[in-house]
Amino acid sequence: MKRVFISFRAEDRDKVNGLRLLAANPNFDIEFYDESVRVAINSNNADYIKRVIREKINRTSITLCMISELTYTSEWVNWELETSYAKNSTVIFMGFKDGPNQLHIPTPGKQRNATWWLWDINKLHELIRAAS
């Protein structure tokens, strides 16, 4: 089973929890071990927060960036993506069901001309399965 870090804006937590439920549902053909932050880290110390998140990213080979209209404005998402790219993780960009347009992909993805997909559970399963 692939280890995946899910990068997302904090305001999209409920939508991401829906994805987590799909992955746990045996009726859906998708599975992964989610290493991402499930509960807000109780600290205002950015260095501490980065250390906790980096440990989670380092245990994964895939980072899934779930994109909403404002994901590109999150400095934390950008940092998580840069950290993932630095360790040569596979980075997957997928919009939520109410998906954004191409202009809203986070900067690290734009800089690398990353491909992104509108919400498609089957495509997500395929991308995770194919990732190294």
N, C-alpha and C positions, 0 to 999 in steps of 0.2 A: 504494500500500500504506500502510495506517495505521501510525503510530508509536505504540506502546503501552508504558507503564511498568507493570510488574507489581509491586504492593505485596503483601507477604506476611511472615509471621513467619519468621525465620531457620530455625526448626526445621522448616518446611514446604518447604525448598529442594528436596528430592528429588521431592516432588509437583509443584512448579512446573517442575522439569526435565522431568517427564513431559508437561506442557502444552506446553513448548517443542518437544519431539519431535513432538507431534501437529501443531503449526503447521508444522513442517518436512516433514511427511509428505504427499506429493502425493495420497494416498488420502483425505485429510480435507479438507473444504471450509472451511478456515479459514486465513487468512494475515494476518500482521502483522509489523512490524519491531519486535523487542523491544529497548527501550532501558534495561531495568532492570538492577539490579546482579546480575551473574553470579557474581562472586567477592567474598568479603568484603573490605571496604576495610581495609587494614592500618594502622589508626590507632586511637588511643584519644581523639583530639581530636574532640569532637562537632561543633565548628564546621567543621572540615575535612570531616568525613563529610557533613554537611548540604550543604556547598558542592558536593561531588562529586555527591550525589544530586539536588540542585536543578538542576544542569546537565543531568542526564539527563531529569528531569521537564520541564524547559523545552523540550526537543527533541521533546516528544510532544503529542498532542492528546487522548489517552485514558489514563486510569489504570484498570487492572484490579486490583481488590482481591480476592485469592483468600482465602476465609475458612475457617478451621478452628475447632475449639472454643475455642482460646485466642488467636486473632488480635486480639480486642478488647483484650487486655491489653498489646499492644505499643505502647509510646510512639513507636517509629519509624514503625510503620504509621500511627498517628494523625497524626504530623507529615507524612508523605508525602501523606496524604489532604488535610490542610489546605492544604499547598503546592499540590496539584493543583487544589483548589477555588478557591484564590486566583488562579490563572491561568486560571480558567474552563474547565478541562479537563472532558471528559465522564468521569464516574466510574462504573464498572460494578462491582457487587458480585456475586460468584458463589462459592458453596460448593464445596468439594471433594466428591468422590464420597461420602465418609463424612460429608457435610454437617452443619453446625451448625443450631441452631434460631434463630428470629428474635431471641432475646435476645442473641445473640453478634455482632451487627453492630457494627463499630467506632463509637465515639462520633461522629466527624464525619459518618458516614452517618446515624446515629440522629437527630442534631440537624437533619438536612435531610430527614427522613422518606424516606430513599432506599429504593428497591426493591432486593431481592436475589433471586437465583435459585439453586435447587439446580443441581448440575452438569448441564449439557446443552450439549454441544459445538455443536449446531446453533443453539441460542439465543445462545451466545457469539459465533458467527460473525455471526449476524443483528445483534446489538448493536454489534459492532465495525464492521460494514459501514455501519450506520445512523448511527453517531456522527459529529459534525461535526469 
